[in-house]
Amino acid sequence: MAFFRRRNNYLATLIFVPSLYLIGWAFVQPLQIFSINWIDNNLSLFGTIISFILFLILLPKWAKIRWSSSQPWRDLGISRKHNLNRFFLFFKGILVAISLILVLLIALNIGGWLMWKFDITNSLVLNAIALLFGVGIAEELIFRGWLLEEIKFLFGKRSSLIGQAVIFSLVHIRFDLGFLPLLGLFAGLFFLALLLAQIRDLDKNSLWGCVGLHGGLVAGWFFTVHGLLEIQSSAPVFLFGLGADSGNPLGGLIAIVVIFFFLVFISRLKQ
């Protein structure tokens, strides 16, 4: 147990999440014997859900043993207290996400690269809600919760901000892109991860503002491009990232500049 608490024990950090993914993958493989298309098509999703459930089960114990935490969920940014404040931070994060999406849509509309369609269905709304809470809570608990605290434990606070941003960017990036689109996407993801970490710090260690911003961006953009509009292929890649095919505008100059503006603004609020 003492070895597990050592700050130079990097092996535990490196294998924790990959081991959970491996267990989740192995757990769902027997489902293939049913030869049902719906199960086969969602096998990866089922494995990810199992892995995340295991993550939630093990996380409090990890925090207690590894970080000597007496209140694991509080230290991870999830607290049962102050429910009203939690909802306020969550919706504040959503408003920031909406602001970024609106800036992108205004720029696209000015350039004449938008075609509005308003094809909204119940399935679309439910999927957007699932992304809002599913991606928002799961990824923020992993990256701005566990990973941020783990790197802080190993290397200190300053290194944890940069480290979690680099890892977050590498996990989400697409390496099949050209150099400039890849660089743009990495920059957008990197600044977003820094912004999310700064929001958590500004919100006095609470993750709920991060959940609102991250989930709001993913769900809001999904809802927009699948239910409200189509982006023309002539939209400049350097301004709007990877275009309509990627579904991710963070690699574009506009998103990078706006995220950087929010990052500077929040940094000044903390001073």
C-alpha atoms as a printed R data frame, in Angstrom:
    type eleno elety resid chain resno       x       y       z
1   ATOM     1    CA   MET     A     1   0.000   0.000   0.000
2   ATOM     2    CA   ALA     A     2   2.886   2.348   0.781
3   ATOM     3    CA   PHE     A     3   4.271   1.732  -2.719
4   ATOM     4    CA   PHE     A     4   0.931   2.742  -4.218
5   ATOM     5    CA   ARG     A     5   1.114   6.082  -2.366
6   ATOM     6    CA   ARG     A     6   4.583   6.950  -3.661
7   ATOM     7    CA   ARG     A     7   4.693  10.006  -5.896
8   ATOM     8    CA   ASN     A     8   7.166   8.319  -8.238
9   ATOM     9    CA   ASN     A     9   4.818   5.389  -8.846
10  ATOM    10    CA   TYR     A    10   3.853   6.320 -12.409
11  ATOM    11    CA   LEU     A    11   2.878   2.782 -13.385
12  ATOM    12    CA   ALA     A    12  -0.375   2.909 -11.431
13  ATOM    13    CA   THR     A    13  -1.362   6.109 -13.246
14  ATOM    14    CA   LEU     A    14  -0.505   4.734 -16.678
15  ATOM    15    CA   ILE     A    15  -2.399   1.456 -16.381
16  ATOM    16    CA   PHE     A    16  -5.481   2.488 -14.376
17  ATOM    17    CA   VAL     A    17  -7.831   3.727 -17.127
18  ATOM    18    CA   PRO     A    18  -6.481   1.419 -19.915
19  ATOM    19    CA   SER     A    19  -7.009  -1.570 -17.587
20  ATOM    20    CA   LEU     A    20 -10.628  -0.563 -17.023
21  ATOM    21    CA   TYR     A    21 -11.185  -0.283 -20.778
22  ATOM    22    CA   LEU     A    22  -9.664  -3.723 -21.263
23  ATOM    23    CA   ILE     A    23 -11.933  -5.217 -18.594
24  ATOM    24    CA   GLY     A    24 -14.993  -3.534 -20.125
25  ATOM    25    CA   TRP     A    25 -14.043  -4.817 -23.584
26  ATOM    26    CA   ALA     A    26 -13.549  -8.380 -22.299
27  ATOM    27    CA   PHE     A    27 -16.809  -8.279 -20.338
28  ATOM    28    CA   VAL     A    28 -18.985  -7.570 -23.393
29  ATOM    29    CA   GLN     A    29 -17.310  -9.947 -25.872
30  ATOM    30    CA   PRO     A    30 -19.616 -12.896 -24.971
31  ATOM    31    CA   LEU     A    31 -22.567 -10.803 -26.221
32  ATOM    32    CA   GLN     A    32 -21.424 -11.502 -29.778
33  ATOM    33    CA   ILE     A    33 -22.739 -15.077 -29.566
34  ATOM    34    CA   PHE     A    34 -26.292 -13.696 -29.882
35  ATOM    35    CA   SER     A    35 -25.512 -12.419 -33.422
36  ATOM    36    CA   ILE     A    36 -27.940  -9.516 -33.055
37  ATOM    37    CA   ASN     A    37 -27.102  -6.494 -35.203
38  ATOM    38    CA   TRP     A    38 -28.171  -3.968 -32.564
39  ATOM    39    CA   ILE     A    39 -25.833  -5.549 -30.007
40  ATOM    40    CA   ASP     A    40 -22.952  -5.950 -32.455
41  ATOM    41    CA   ASN     A    41 -23.233  -2.334 -33.591
42  ATOM    42    CA   ASN     A    42 -23.134  -1.025 -30.017
43  ATOM    43    CA   LEU     A    43 -20.624  -3.454 -28.519
44  ATOM    44    CA   SER     A    44 -17.989  -0.739 -28.104
45  ATOM    45    CA   LEU     A    45 -20.520   1.521 -26.355
46  ATOM    46    CA   PHE     A    46 -21.514  -1.271 -23.943
47  ATOM    47    CA   GLY     A    47 -17.861  -1.905 -23.138
48  ATOM    48    CA   THR     A    48 -17.273   1.795 -22.487
49  ATOM    49    CA   ILE     A    49 -20.282   1.937 -20.145
50  ATOM    50    CA   ILE     A    50 -19.014  -1.076 -18.170
51  ATOM    51    CA   SER     A    51 -15.557   0.515 -17.950
52  ATOM    52    CA   PHE     A    52 -16.992   3.801 -16.689
53  ATOM    53    CA   ILE     A    53 -19.117   2.033 -14.060
54  ATOM    54    CA   LEU     A    54 -15.966   0.304 -12.814
55  ATOM    55    CA   PHE     A    55 -14.212   3.676 -12.828
56  ATOM    56    CA   LEU     A    56 -16.941   5.182 -10.624
57  ATOM    57    CA   ILE     A    57 -16.798   2.237  -8.234
58  ATOM    58    CA   LEU     A    58 -13.008   2.320  -7.848
59  ATOM    59    CA   LEU     A    59 -12.499   6.091  -7.909
60  ATOM    60    CA   PRO     A    60 -13.333   6.858  -4.240
61  ATOM    61    CA   LYS     A    61 -11.021   4.081  -3.060
62  ATOM    62    CA   TRP     A    62  -8.279   5.345  -5.377
63  ATOM    63    CA   ALA     A    63  -8.592   8.857  -3.942
64  ATOM    64    CA   LYS     A    64  -8.503   7.610  -0.359
65  ATOM    65    CA   ILE     A    65  -5.494   5.341  -0.801
66  ATOM    66    CA   ARG     A    66  -3.497   7.179  -3.473
67  ATOM    67    CA   TRP     A    67  -4.073  10.807  -2.433
68  ATOM    68    CA   SER     A    68  -4.946  10.194   1.256
69  ATOM    69    CA   SER     A    69  -8.243  11.970   0.628
70  ATOM    70    CA   SER     A    70 -10.818  11.973   3.420
71  ATOM    71    CA   GLN     A    71 -13.571  13.308   1.119
72  ATOM    72    CA   PRO     A    72 -12.942  11.789  -2.328
73  ATOM    73    CA   TRP     A    73 -15.947  13.177  -4.196
74  ATOM    74    CA   ARG     A    74 -15.338  16.681  -2.901
75  ATOM    75    CA   ASP     A    75 -11.678  16.523  -3.966
76  ATOM    76    CA   LEU     A    76 -12.781  15.257  -7.397
77  ATOM    77    CA   GLY     A    77 -15.105  18.236  -7.806
78  ATOM    78    CA   ILE     A    78 -18.376  16.436  -7.131
79  ATOM    79    CA   SER     A    79 -20.091  17.479  -3.929
80  ATOM    80    CA   ARG     A    80 -23.506  16.614  -2.532
81  ATOM    81    CA   LYS     A    81 -23.782  19.989  -0.843
82  ATOM    82    CA   HIS     A    82 -24.928  23.337  -2.236
83  ATOM    83    CA   ASN     A    83 -27.337  21.925  -4.836
84  ATOM    84    CA   LEU     A    84 -28.508  25.376  -5.975
85  ATOM    85    CA   ASN     A    85 -24.948  26.543  -6.597
86  ATOM    86    CA   ARG     A    86 -24.236  23.317  -8.498
87  ATOM    87    CA   PHE     A    87 -27.097  24.004 -10.917
88  ATOM    88    CA   PHE     A    88 -26.008  27.626 -11.295
89  ATOM    89    CA   LEU     A    89 -22.467  26.593 -12.267
90  ATOM    90    CA   PHE     A    90 -23.799  23.961 -14.656
91  ATOM    91    CA   PHE     A    91 -26.010  26.427 -16.536
92  ATOM    92    CA   LYS     A    92 -23.254  29.036 -16.527
93  ATOM    93    CA   GLY     A    93 -21.084  26.508 -18.372
94  ATOM    94    CA   ILE     A    94 -23.891  25.858 -20.863
95  ATOM    95    CA   LEU     A    95 -24.188  29.595 -21.528
96  ATOM    96    CA   VAL     A    96 -20.468  29.783 -22.331
97  ATOM    97    CA   ALA     A    97 -20.889  26.839 -24.729
98  ATOM    98    CA   ILE     A    98 -23.875  28.516 -26.415
99  ATOM    99    CA   SER     A    99 -21.861  31.729 -26.765
100 ATOM   100    CA   LEU     A   100 -19.065  29.928 -28.611
101 ATOM   101    CA   ILE     A   101 -21.498  28.116 -30.917
102 ATOM   102    CA   LEU     A   102 -23.361  31.367 -31.669
103 ATOM   103    CA   VAL     A   103 -20.123  33.107 -32.659
104 ATOM   104    CA   LEU     A   104 -19.382  30.283 -35.094
105 ATOM   105    CA   LEU     A   105 -22.905  30.352 -36.542
106 ATOM   106    CA   ILE     A   106 -22.874  34.130 -36.956
107 ATOM   107    CA   ALA     A   107 -19.556  33.945 -38.810
108 ATOM   108    CA   LEU     A   108 -20.830  31.109 -41.010
109 ATOM   109    CA   ASN     A   109 -24.038  32.991 -41.752
110 ATOM   110    CA   ILE     A   110 -22.202  36.201 -42.647
111 ATOM   111    CA   GLY     A   111 -20.049  34.237 -45.072
112 ATOM   112    CA   GLY     A   112 -23.094  32.588 -46.632
113 ATOM   113    CA   TRP     A   113 -21.963  29.064 -45.728
114 ATOM   114    CA   LEU     A   114 -25.116  28.043 -43.835
115 ATOM   115    CA   MET     A   115 -28.250  26.314 -45.068
116 ATOM   116    CA   TRP     A   116 -30.967  26.161 -42.433
117 ATOM   117    CA   LYS     A   117 -33.189  23.066 -42.383
118 ATOM   118    CA   PHE     A   118 -34.932  22.770 -38.950
119 ATOM   119    CA   ASP     A   119 -35.176  18.977 -39.006
120 ATOM   120    CA   ILE     A   120 -35.737  18.374 -35.293
121 ATOM   121    CA   THR     A   121 -36.958  14.965 -34.065
122 ATOM   122    CA   ASN     A   122 -37.538  13.395 -30.656
123 ATOM   123    CA   SER     A   123 -34.570  11.084 -31.281
124 ATOM   124    CA   LEU     A   124 -32.323  14.064 -31.983
125 ATOM   125    CA   VAL     A   125 -33.361  15.799 -28.761
126 ATOM   126    CA   LEU     A   126 -32.830  12.645 -26.677
127 ATOM   127    CA   ASN     A   127 -29.399  12.046 -28.226
128 ATOM   128    CA   ALA     A   128 -28.401  15.641 -27.507
129 ATOM   129    CA   ILE     A   129 -29.494  15.302 -23.868
130 ATOM   130    CA   ALA     A   130 -27.558  12.038 -23.568
131 ATOM   131    CA   LEU     A   131 -24.436  13.750 -24.939
132 ATOM   132    CA   LEU     A   132 -24.910  16.735 -22.630
133 ATOM   133    CA   PHE     A   133 -24.872  14.648 -19.475
134 ATOM   134    CA   GLY     A   134 -23.060  11.516 -20.661
135 ATOM   135    CA   VAL     A   135 -20.029  13.137 -22.284
136 ATOM   136    CA   GLY     A   136 -20.068  16.118 -19.939
137 ATOM   137    CA   ILE     A   137 -20.039  14.154 -16.693
138 ATOM   138    CA   ALA     A   138 -17.945  11.171 -17.833
139 ATOM   139    CA   GLU     A   139 -15.142  13.074 -19.553
140 ATOM   140    CA   GLU     A   140 -14.938  15.843 -16.975
141 ATOM   141    CA   LEU     A   141 -14.770  13.349 -14.139
142 ATOM   142    CA   ILE     A   142 -11.962  11.539 -15.959
143 ATOM   143    CA   PHE     A   143  -9.932  14.512 -17.238
144 ATOM   144    CA   ARG     A   144 -10.631  17.453 -14.908
145 ATOM   145    CA   GLY     A   145 -11.391  15.147 -11.969
146 ATOM   146    CA   TRP     A   146  -9.150  12.101 -11.749
147 ATOM   147    CA   LEU     A   147  -6.415  13.002 -14.268
148 ATOM   148    CA   LEU     A   148  -5.963  16.586 -13.056
149 ATOM   149    CA   GLU     A   149  -5.700  15.467  -9.432
150 ATOM   150    CA   GLU     A   150  -3.417  12.546 -10.321
151 ATOM   151    CA   ILE     A   151  -0.924  14.710 -12.227
152 ATOM   152    CA   LYS     A   152  -1.111  17.261  -9.416
153 ATOM   153    CA   PHE     A   153  -0.254  14.471  -6.961
154 ATOM   154    CA   LEU     A   154   2.721  13.388  -9.098
155 ATOM   155    CA   PHE     A   155   4.130  16.682 -10.374
156 ATOM   156    CA   GLY     A   156   2.339  19.644  -8.776
157 ATOM   157    CA   LYS     A   157  -0.452  22.051  -9.750
158 ATOM   158    CA   ARG     A   158   1.244  23.911 -12.613
159 ATOM   159    CA   SER     A   159   2.244  20.688 -14.359
160 ATOM   160    CA   SER     A   160  -1.247  19.260 -13.868
161 ATOM   161    CA   LEU     A   161  -2.827  22.086 -15.909
162 ATOM   162    CA   ILE     A   162  -0.533  21.510 -18.889
163 ATOM   163    CA   GLY     A   163  -0.424  17.727 -18.546
164 ATOM   164    CA   GLN     A   164  -4.177  17.173 -18.538
165 ATOM   165    CA   ALA     A   165  -4.551  19.537 -21.519
166 ATOM   166    CA   VAL     A   166  -1.938  17.660 -23.575
167 ATOM   167    CA   ILE     A   167  -3.443  14.246 -22.782
168 ATOM   168    CA   PHE     A   168  -6.992  15.476 -23.425
169 ATOM   169    CA   SER     A   169  -5.910  16.822 -26.816
170 ATOM   170    CA   LEU     A   170  -4.071  13.650 -27.841
171 ATOM   171    CA   VAL     A   171  -6.992  11.414 -26.839
172 ATOM   172    CA   HIS     A   172  -9.473  13.401 -28.946
173 ATOM   173    CA   ILE     A   173  -7.332  14.289 -31.945
174 ATOM   174    CA   ARG     A   174  -7.541  12.611 -35.355
175 ATOM   175    CA   PHE     A   175  -4.143  11.569 -36.655
176 ATOM   176    CA   ASP     A   176  -5.417  10.947 -40.189
177 ATOM   177    CA   LEU     A   177  -5.456  14.694 -40.869
178 ATOM   178    CA   GLY     A   178  -2.937  16.843 -42.667
179 ATOM   179    CA   PHE     A   179  -0.368  18.725 -40.602
180 ATOM   180    CA   LEU     A   180  -2.116  22.111 -40.428
181 ATOM   181    CA   PRO     A   181  -5.628  20.751 -39.653
182 ATOM   182    CA   LEU     A   182  -4.074  18.452 -37.026
183 ATOM   183    CA   LEU     A   183  -2.171  21.364 -35.488
184 ATOM   184    CA   GLY     A   184  -5.306  23.508 -35.437
185 ATOM   185    CA   LEU     A   185  -7.387  20.789 -33.801
186 ATOM   186    CA   PHE     A   186  -4.688  20.143 -31.201
187 ATOM   187    CA   ALA     A   187  -4.545  23.860 -30.373
188 ATOM   188    CA   GLY     A   188  -8.319  24.112 -30.044
189 ATOM   189    CA   LEU     A   189  -8.541  21.049 -27.803
190 ATOM   190    CA   PHE     A   190  -5.541  22.195 -25.760
191 ATOM   191    CA   PHE     A   191  -6.984  25.646 -25.055
192 ATOM   192    CA   LEU     A   192 -10.395  24.133 -24.289
193 ATOM   193    CA   ALA     A   193  -8.825  21.787 -21.721
194 ATOM   194    CA   LEU     A   194  -6.961  24.707 -20.137
195 ATOM   195    CA   LEU     A   195 -10.202  26.704 -20.041
196 ATOM   196    CA   LEU     A   196 -12.063  23.836 -18.376
197 ATOM   197    CA   ALA     A   197  -9.336  23.470 -15.737
198 ATOM   198    CA   GLN     A   198  -9.399  27.219 -15.045
199 ATOM   199    CA   ILE     A   199 -13.191  27.142 -14.731
200 ATOM   200    CA   ARG     A   200 -12.935  24.387 -12.149
201 ATOM   201    CA   ASP     A   201 -10.414  26.464 -10.202
202 ATOM   202    CA   LEU     A   202 -12.594  29.579 -10.467
203 ATOM   203    CA   ASP     A   203 -15.622  27.581  -9.291
204 ATOM   204    CA   LYS     A   204 -13.755  26.575  -6.118
205 ATOM   205    CA   ASN     A   205 -12.941  23.031  -7.241
206 ATOM   206    CA   SER     A   206 -16.441  22.237  -8.537
207 ATOM   207    CA   LEU     A   207 -16.700  20.253 -11.779
208 ATOM   208    CA   TRP     A   208 -20.243  21.333 -12.644
209 ATOM   209    CA   GLY     A   209 -19.286  24.397 -14.660
210 ATOM   210    CA   CYS     A   210 -16.897  22.207 -16.669
211 ATOM   211    CA   VAL     A   211 -19.656  19.656 -17.209
212 ATOM   212    CA   GLY     A   212 -21.981  22.372 -18.503
213 ATOM   213    CA   LEU     A   213 -19.379  23.803 -20.895
214 ATOM   214    CA   HIS     A   214 -18.002  20.506 -22.221
215 ATOM   215    CA   GLY     A   215 -21.366  18.775 -22.478
216 ATOM   216    CA   GLY     A   216 -22.971  21.922 -23.854
217 ATOM   217    CA   LEU     A   217 -20.412  22.186 -26.651
218 ATOM   218    CA   VAL     A   218 -20.743  18.540 -27.693
219 ATOM   219    CA   ALA     A   219 -24.535  18.387 -27.407
220 ATOM   220    CA   GLY     A   220 -25.100  21.883 -28.805
221 ATOM   221    CA   TRP     A   221 -22.986  21.349 -31.910
222 ATOM   222    CA   PHE     A   222 -24.498  17.891 -32.477
223 ATOM   223    CA   PHE     A   223 -28.021  19.326 -32.234
224 ATOM   224    CA   THR     A   224 -27.118  22.251 -34.485
225 ATOM   225    CA   VAL     A   225 -25.509  20.354 -37.372
226 ATOM   226    CA   HIS     A   226 -27.994  17.464 -37.326
227 ATOM   227    CA   GLY     A   227 -31.216  19.361 -36.697
228 ATOM   228    CA   LEU     A   228 -30.840  23.033 -37.560
229 ATOM   229    CA   LEU     A   229 -28.419  23.579 -40.415
230 ATOM   230    CA   GLU     A   230 -25.996  22.280 -42.994
231 ATOM   231    CA   ILE     A   231 -22.513  23.700 -43.450
232 ATOM   232    CA   GLN     A   232 -21.412  24.107 -47.036
233 ATOM   233    CA   SER     A   233 -18.143  22.480 -48.028
234 ATOM   234    CA   SER     A   234 -16.882  25.847 -49.259
235 ATOM   235    CA   ALA     A   235 -16.546  27.115 -45.652
236 ATOM   236    CA   PRO     A   236 -12.836  27.935 -45.137
237 ATOM   237    CA   VAL     A   237 -11.083  25.196 -43.181
238 ATOM   238    CA   PHE     A   238  -8.671  27.605 -41.487
239 ATOM   239    CA   LEU     A   239 -11.624  29.540 -40.021
240 ATOM   240    CA   PHE     A   240 -13.994  26.702 -39.130
241 ATOM   241    CA   GLY     A   241 -11.706  23.722 -38.581
242 ATOM   242    CA   LEU     A   242 -12.472  20.499 -40.339
243 ATOM   243    CA   GLY     A   243 -15.772  21.515 -41.915
244 ATOM   244    CA   ALA     A   244 -19.057  19.664 -41.898
245 ATOM   245    CA   ASP     A   245 -17.541  16.174 -42.190
246 ATOM   246    CA   SER     A   246 -15.801  16.231 -38.815
247 ATOM   247    CA   GLY     A   247 -18.545  17.686 -36.643
248 ATOM   248    CA   ASN     A   248 -15.779  19.391 -34.628
249 ATOM   249    CA   PRO     A   249 -15.103  23.096 -35.260
250 ATOM   250    CA   LEU     A   250 -12.443  23.437 -32.547
251 ATOM   251    CA   GLY     A   251  -9.636  23.260 -35.091
252 ATOM   252    CA   GLY     A   252 -10.710  26.519 -36.735
253 ATOM   253    CA   LEU     A   253  -9.190  29.927 -36.038
254 ATOM   254    CA   ILE     A   254 -12.506  31.388 -34.853
255 ATOM   255    CA   ALA     A   255 -13.060  28.754 -32.155
256 ATOM   256    CA   ILE     A   256  -9.412  28.951 -31.034
257 ATOM   257    CA   VAL     A   257  -9.553  32.749 -30.702
258 ATOM   258    CA   VAL     A   258 -12.868  32.720 -28.808
259 ATOM   259    CA   ILE     A   259 -11.702  29.977 -26.428
260 ATOM   260    CA   PHE     A   260  -8.435  31.847 -25.854
261 ATOM   261    CA   PHE     A   261 -10.449  35.014 -25.114
262 ATOM   262    CA   PHE     A   262 -12.507  33.158 -22.477
263 ATOM   263    CA   LEU     A   263  -9.280  31.708 -21.053
264 ATOM   264    CA   VAL     A   264  -7.710  35.154 -20.640
265 ATOM   265    CA   PHE     A   265 -10.952  36.574 -19.223
266 ATOM   266    CA   ILE     A   266 -11.268  33.833 -16.578
267 ATOM   267    CA   SER     A   267  -7.568  34.095 -15.700
268 ATOM   268    CA   ARG     A   268  -8.096  37.784 -14.949
269 ATOM   269    CA   LEU     A   269 -11.172  37.033 -12.841
270 ATOM   270    CA   LYS     A   270  -9.032  34.754 -10.678
271 ATOM   271    CA   GLN     A   271  -6.474  37.500  -9.980
